[in-house]
Amino acid sequence: MARKKVREYDAKRILKAQFKRLFSVDLPLHVAQVTASTDKPSLVASHPWLQTLPMVAKPDMLFGQRGKHGLVGVNLDLDQALNFIQERMGRSVTVNGCTGDLNTFVLEPFAPHSEELYLCIQTSRLGWNVSFSPRGGVDVESNWGFLRTVSLEGDLETLDLDLALDPLLTGSNETGKDGVEIQDKEGVKTFLKRCLKVFDAVDMTLLEMNPFTQRLSANGERLYFPLDVRMELDDTASYRSAHLWEGLRDFPLPFGRPLTAQESQVQRLDAASTASLKLSLLNPDGRVWLLAAGGGASVIYTDTVADLGAAKELGNYGEYSGAPTEEETFLYAREVVSCLLESIKRNRNPGSRVLIVGGGIANMTDVGATFGGIIQALRERAEELRTAGVKVFVRRGGPNYEVGMAKMRAVGEEIGISVRVYGPENTMTGICKEAVDVVAVSA
């Protein structure tokens, strides 16, 4: 499962479409997206409500506390909203230590309300955790004692959700404080049940509404809907659920985290391959770099380096797995080696660099072939690696691993760099201690 955050614009469109599809309920949600390239005539043509309804304008870039940073305009007409956005478009802001430029905003109708409730649904190993509080809004954390949580397991179609969700709305919560009286418990419970079913139907991993509120419909029925939404989707389920994501194709990057050229290239490689190729930079000036074979191995090596006290020196997190070809492995390793060498050129963190080439005992991956790709990447930058004194630590097992080990030893001698090679007789993480010791000595 890969959890991917989506913009509030997309989250509300997904919720609106699925409530309509599954329950024939028309949530009062209208959203319009504004970027630097948006022009007013096209915007109004696509969203006629902008000309008649007062609205809220705010950044839509995967960060919270927008109101506390003066980034939410309330009860504006269209011209006021667009001026509000224009004044902030491109502005650099820092939120929770992350700095980035504002480039995407969302417009939605202003909804006066007196009730603010909180809901959070998250996937768990066996099902779902559902949290509810009658005290939502900007002060939800200071009212955390009112929060109640239930864990659900099984099939939503067979679970008695009325019974399962009842503890959220009645009785005392975990802290023993009395809950706040909810006027329409059945209406709230119905809304929670529907949110759960939508959550499951579209393969969400997180749905947080803070707050959600209600208004009376034309027929006098209470209609619950979110004001602010956070949503994450399981992108590995796109093959079965993407048609329910309202045209969402690309997941936005975390705020303040643009992709590097190397990360972009690996994303393109991954999209074109049946294998899995992943690369995320952690510290571009780090001195410990990983070429990990397999998702499990990547976690183990990363955790081990961190446990050895070198977390801040980790340059990257990533993996190559799923039997990549020699060419794919070469193209992937080339990007990791490029990142390593760039960290040396910047010289903001002097000292030795190490490259850990590690993995478990493969079942189907031809270790000899994949090592052939890594060797190509090392040869390509041989002079720079030799000049910088980069040290390589290798541990692997599986089909043709002896051939791969021999090739790795040979390339070290050929290009004049230190390559220490270990097979399955050694532990996976033993090379981490050796690598971290090299970095520590040169610090």
C-alpha positions in Angstrom: 0.0 0.0 0.0 1.3 3.5 -1.0 -0.4 6.4 0.8 -0.7 9.4 -1.5 -2.1 12.8 -0.4 -4.5 14.5 -2.7 -5.5 18.2 -2.9 -8.7 19.3 -1.1 -10.0 20.2 -4.6 -9.8 16.6 -5.7 -10.9 15.2 -2.3 -14.2 17.1 -2.3 -14.9 16.3 -5.9 -14.4 12.6 -5.1 -16.7 12.8 -2.0 -19.4 14.6 -3.9 -19.4 12.1 -6.8 -19.4 9.1 -4.6 -22.1 10.3 -2.3 -24.2 10.9 -5.4 -23.3 7.5 -6.9 -23.7 5.3 -3.8 -26.5 7.1 -1.8 -28.1 9.6 -4.3 -27.1 12.3 -1.9 -26.0 15.7 -3.3 -23.5 17.1 -0.9 -23.4 20.9 -1.0 -19.8 20.9 -2.2 -18.5 23.1 -5.0 -14.8 23.7 -5.7 -12.8 25.5 -8.3 -9.0 25.3 -8.7 -6.9 28.4 -9.4 -3.3 28.4 -10.5 -1.0 31.0 -12.1 -2.3 30.1 -15.6 -6.0 30.3 -14.7 -8.0 33.0 -16.5 -11.2 34.5 -15.2 -13.5 33.9 -18.2 -12.7 30.2 -18.4 -13.0 29.8 -14.6 -16.5 31.4 -14.6 -17.6 29.3 -17.6 -16.7 26.1 -15.8 -18.1 27.2 -12.4 -21.1 29.6 -12.8 -21.7 29.6 -9.0 -18.6 31.8 -8.7 -20.7 34.8 -9.9 -23.5 34.4 -7.4 -22.1 32.9 -4.1 -19.8 34.4 -1.5 -16.7 32.2 -1.2 -13.7 31.1 0.6 -10.2 31.3 -1.0 -7.2 29.3 0.4 -4.0 27.5 -0.7 -4.5 23.9 -1.7 -1.0 22.5 -1.3 -1.2 19.7 1.3 -0.4 21.8 4.4 -2.6 22.8 7.4 -2.9 25.8 9.7 -3.8 28.0 6.7 -6.0 30.3 8.8 -3.3 30.8 11.4 -0.9 32.0 8.7 -3.3 34.5 7.2 -3.9 32.4 4.1 -7.7 32.0 4.2 -10.0 34.6 2.7 -13.6 34.4 3.9 -16.9 35.7 2.6 -15.5 37.2 -0.6 -17.0 37.9 -4.0 -15.2 36.6 -7.1 -13.1 39.7 -7.7 -12.1 39.9 -4.0 -11.2 36.2 -4.0 -9.1 36.5 -7.2 -7.3 39.5 -5.8 -6.7 37.6 -2.5 -5.1 34.8 -4.5 -3.1 37.1 -6.8 -1.6 38.8 -3.8 -0.4 35.4 -2.5 0.4 33.6 -5.7 4.1 32.8 -5.8 4.7 33.9 -2.2 7.2 31.8 -0.2 5.7 30.7 3.1 7.1 28.5 5.9 4.7 26.1 7.7 5.9 23.7 10.3 9.5 24.1 9.2 8.7 23.5 5.5 9.2 26.3 3.0 7.6 26.5 -0.4 6.0 28.8 -3.0 2.2 29.0 -3.2 1.0 28.1 -6.7 -2.3 26.3 -6.3 -5.5 27.6 -4.6 -9.1 26.4 -4.2 -12.3 28.4 -4.2 -15.5 27.1 -2.5 -18.7 28.6 -1.3 -18.7 30.4 2.1 -20.8 28.3 4.5 -21.9 30.0 7.7 -22.3 27.4 10.4 -22.6 27.0 14.2 -21.6 23.4 14.6 -18.1 22.0 14.0 -17.6 18.2 14.3 -14.5 16.2 13.6 -14.0 12.8 11.8 -11.0 10.8 10.9 -10.9 7.4 9.3 -7.6 5.5 8.8 -6.8 2.1 7.5 -5.3 -0.3 10.0 -3.7 -3.7 9.6 -7.0 -5.5 9.9 -9.5 -2.8 9.0 -10.2 0.8 10.0 -9.8 3.1 12.9 -12.7 5.7 13.1 -12.3 8.8 15.4 -15.0 11.3 16.1 -15.3 14.4 18.2 -18.1 16.8 18.8 -15.5 19.6 19.3 -13.9 20.0 15.9 -12.4 23.0 14.2 -9.2 25.0 14.8 -9.2 24.1 18.5 -9.7 20.3 18.1 -6.3 19.5 19.6 -7.0 21.5 22.7 -10.3 19.6 23.0 -8.7 16.2 22.4 -10.3 14.8 25.5 -13.6 14.7 23.6 -12.2 12.5 20.9 -13.4 8.9 20.7 -12.1 6.1 18.6 -13.3 2.7 17.5 -11.5 0.0 15.6 -13.4 -2.0 13.0 -12.4 -5.3 11.4 -14.0 -7.5 8.7 -16.3 -6.7 5.8 -18.2 -3.4 5.8 -21.1 -5.2 4.0 -21.6 -7.6 6.9 -20.6 -5.4 9.9 -23.3 -4.0 12.0 -22.1 -0.4 11.7 -24.9 1.0 13.8 -23.7 -1.0 16.7 -20.0 -0.6 15.9 -20.2 3.2 15.6 -22.5 3.7 18.6 -19.6 4.2 21.1 -18.5 7.3 19.2 -21.8 9.1 19.9 -22.8 7.8 23.3 -21.3 7.3 26.7 -18.0 8.6 28.0 -14.8 8.7 26.1 -11.4 7.2 27.0 -10.4 10.0 29.3 -13.6 9.7 31.3 -14.9 13.2 30.5 -18.5 13.7 29.6 -19.1 14.1 25.9 -20.9 17.0 24.3 -24.5 16.4 23.6 -25.1 15.9 19.9 -28.5 17.0 18.6 -28.8 14.7 15.7 -27.0 11.5 16.6 -28.7 9.3 14.0 -28.0 11.9 11.3 -24.3 12.0 12.3 -24.1 8.2 12.5 -25.6 7.9 9.0 -23.0 10.4 7.7 -20.2 8.4 9.4 -21.4 5.1 7.8 -21.6 6.7 4.4 -18.1 8.1 4.7 -16.8 4.7 5.7 -18.4 3.1 2.6 -17.0 5.8 0.3 -13.6 5.3 2.0 -13.6 1.6 1.2 -15.1 2.0 -2.3 -12.4 4.3 -3.6 -9.4 2.8 -1.7 -8.7 5.6 0.6 -6.1 5.2 3.4 -7.0 8.4 5.2 -10.0 10.7 5.4 -10.0 13.6 7.9 -12.8 16.2 8.1 -12.0 19.1 10.4 -14.5 20.3 10.7 -17.7 18.9 9.1 -21.0 20.6 9.8 -24.6 20.5 8.6 -27.3 22.6 7.0 -31.0 22.0 6.4 -31.8 20.9 2.8 -34.8 22.2 0.9 -37.0 19.4 2.3 -35.9 20.1 5.9 -33.4 17.2 6.2 -30.1 17.8 7.9 -27.3 17.5 5.4 -23.8 16.9 6.7 -20.8 17.9 4.7 -17.1 18.8 5.3 -15.6 22.2 5.4 -12.0 21.2 5.4 -10.8 17.8 4.2 -7.6 15.8 4.1 -7.5 12.6 2.0 -5.0 10.0 1.1 -5.5 7.3 -1.6 -3.8 4.0 -2.1 -2.1 4.5 -5.4 -1.3 0.8 -5.8 -5.1 0.3 -6.2 -5.4 2.7 -9.1 -5.9 -0.3 -11.5 -9.3 -0.9 -9.9 -10.3 2.5 -8.5 -8.8 5.3 -10.6 -12.0 5.6 -12.5 -13.6 6.7 -9.2 -11.0 9.4 -8.6 -12.7 12.1 -10.8 -9.9 12.3 -13.3 -7.0 12.5 -10.8 -3.9 11.4 -12.6 -0.9 12.8 -10.7 -0.5 13.0 -7.0 1.0 16.4 -5.8 4.3 16.5 -4.0 4.5 17.3 -0.3 4.6 21.1 0.4 8.1 22.5 0.1 9.4 19.4 -1.6 10.0 19.7 -5.4 11.4 16.7 -7.2 15.0 16.7 -8.2 16.1 15.8 -11.7 17.1 12.4 -10.5 13.9 11.7 -8.7 11.9 12.8 -11.8 14.0 10.5 -14.0 13.4 7.5 -11.6 9.7 8.2 -11.6 9.7 8.0 -15.4 11.7 4.8 -15.3 9.3 3.3 -12.8 6.2 4.3 -14.9 7.7 2.5 -17.9 8.8 -0.6 -16.1 7.1 -3.7 -14.7 9.7 -3.6 -12.0 9.6 -1.2 -9.0 12.1 1.7 -9.1 11.9 4.3 -6.3 14.1 7.1 -5.2 13.5 9.8 -2.6 16.2 12.2 -1.4 16.4 12.6 2.3 19.6 14.7 2.7 21.1 15.8 -0.6 24.4 16.4 1.2 24.4 13.1 3.0 27.4 10.8 3.1 25.6 7.4 3.2 23.9 6.4 0.0 21.8 3.3 -0.6 21.2 1.0 -3.6 18.7 -1.4 -1.9 17.3 -4.4 -3.7 13.7 -4.8 -2.5 11.2 -2.8 -0.5 11.8 -4.7 2.7 15.6 -4.4 2.3 15.3 -0.6 1.8 13.4 -0.3 5.1 15.9 -2.6 6.9 19.0 -0.7 5.6 17.5 2.7 6.3 16.5 1.7 9.9 19.8 0.1 10.6 21.8 3.2 9.5 19.5 5.3 11.6 19.9 3.0 14.6 23.7 3.3 14.2 23.3 7.1 14.8 23.8 8.1 11.1 20.2 9.0 10.2 21.2 12.6 9.3 23.8 11.3 7.0 21.4 9.2 4.9 21.3 10.7 1.4 18.4 8.7 0.0 15.6 6.2 0.5 14.6 3.9 -2.4 14.6 0.5 -3.9 15.0 -1.5 -7.1 12.9 -4.7 -7.1 10.6 -6.9 -9.1 13.3 -8.3 -11.3 14.5 -5.2 -13.2 16.5 -5.8 -16.3 20.2 -5.0 -16.4 19.5 -1.9 -18.4 16.8 -0.7 -15.9 19.2 -1.3 -13.0 21.9 0.7 -14.7 19.6 3.6 -15.4 18.4 3.5 -11.8 21.9 3.2 -10.2 23.1 6.0 -12.5 20.8 8.4 -10.8 21.8 7.4 -7.3 25.5 7.7 -8.1 24.7 11.1 -9.6 23.2 12.3 -6.4 26.1 11.0 -4.4 28.7 12.8 -6.6 26.6 16.0 -6.5 26.8 15.9 -2.7 30.6 15.9 -3.0 30.8 18.7 -5.5 28.6 21.0 -3.3 31.1 20.3 -0.4 28.6 21.5 2.2 29.2 18.3 4.3 32.9 17.3 3.8 34.0 13.8 4.5 34.0 10.3 3.0 31.0 9.0 1.0 29.9 5.4 1.1 27.5 3.5 -1.1 25.7 0.5 0.3 24.6 -2.0 -2.3 22.5 -4.4 -0.3 19.6 -6.9 -0.4 18.3 -10.1 1.0 18.5 -13.5 -0.7 16.6 -13.1 -4.0 14.1 -15.6 -5.2 13.7 -14.6 -8.9 16.0 -11.6 -9.5 19.2 -12.5 -11.4 21.7 -10.9 -9.1 24.5 -11.3 -11.7 22.4 -9.3 -14.2 21.4 -6.5 -11.8 24.9 -6.2 -10.5 25.9 -5.8 -14.2 23.8 -2.7 -14.3 25.3 -1.2 -11.1 28.8 -1.9 -12.4 28.0 0.0 -15.6 26.9 3.0 -13.4 30.2 2.8 -11.4 32.3 2.6 -14.5 30.5 5.6 -16.1 31.6 7.8 -13.2 34.8 5.9 -12.3 37.2 8.8 -12.3 35.0 11.0 -10.0 34.4 8.1 -7.7 38.1 7.3 -7.5 39.1 10.9 -6.9 36.5 11.3 -4.1 37.6 8.1 -2.5 34.0 6.7 -2.4 33.8 3.3 -0.7 31.3 0.6 -1.8 29.9 -2.1 0.5 28.0 -5.0 -1.1 25.9 -7.8 0.4 23.5 -10.0 -1.6 22.4 -13.5 -2.2 20.2 -15.3 -4.7 20.4 -16.6 -8.3 23.8 -16.1 -9.9 25.0 -14.1 -6.8 28.5 -15.7 -7.1 28.8 -14.3 -10.6 27.6 -10.9 -9.3 30.0 -10.9 -6.4 33.0 -11.7 -8.6 32.0 -8.9 -11.0 31.8 -6.4 -8.1 35.2 -7.3 -6.8 36.7 -7.1 -10.3 35.2 -3.7 -11.0 36.7 -2.3 -7.8 40.1 -3.4 -8.9 39.5 -2.2 -12.4 38.5 1.4 -11.6 40.5 1.7 -8.4 37.9 2.1 -5.7 37.3 0.2 -2.5 34.6 -2.4 -3.0 33.9 -4.8 -0.1 31.8 -7.8 -1.0 29.8 -10.2 1.1 27.4 -13.0 0.3 24.5 -14.7 2.1 26.9 -16.1 4.7 26.9 -12.6 6.2 24.0 -10.7 7.7 22.2 -8.2 5.6 23.0 -5.3 7.9 26.6 -6.1 8.8 27.8 -3.8 6.0 25.9 -0.9 7.5 28.2 -0.9 10.6 31.3 -0.9 8.4 29.9 1.9 6.2 28.9 4.1 9.1 32.3 3.5 10.8 34.0 4.9 7.7 31.7 8.0 7.8 32.3 8.5 11.5 36.1 8.3 11.2 36.1 11.0 8.5 33.8 13.3 10.3 
